[in-house]
Amino acid sequence: MQQEQQQQQQDKDNSTAFIQDALQEYKEGLGKFAEKMPHIARKYNAFTETCFAKGVLSQKEKQLIALGISVYSQDEYCIIYHTKGCIDQGCDEKEILEAIGVTAAFGGGTAMSQAVTLVQEAINEFSGSQSKSH
């Protein structure tokens, strides 16, 4: 029993490390791109900031849409990034999973596999870090 609990803790630690490492890699990659291609990076950042600004749709709704597209396209970096965005915008686990359920209606098993693994791991990671910071 104790060995099983230790294995579960090790799996959780590995998952946390993967989520945090992937988010860091993405941010570092964007930084390197911005250094090498500042004119493109500035325009891309301005474009995405405009797309995600509050409008007729809330920022929360936009993050849920982006997460669904990320899951459908199997983009692990964006899945992690937009799961964090959903949580940062106040989504709870049920809202995120409902959005992913809609995604799975279009994306089938591959979308569902991301929902029950990577999205759930990211929810656990970012929800836990959010409650620690409050």
Secondary structure, 3 states (H helix, E strand, C coil): CHHHHHHHHHHHHHHHHHHHHHHHHHHHHHHHHHHHCHHHHHHHHHHHHHHHCCCCCCHHHHHHHHHHHHHHHCCHHHHHHHHHHHHHCCCCHHHHHHHHHHHHHHHHHHHHHHHHHHHHHHHHHHHHHHHHHC
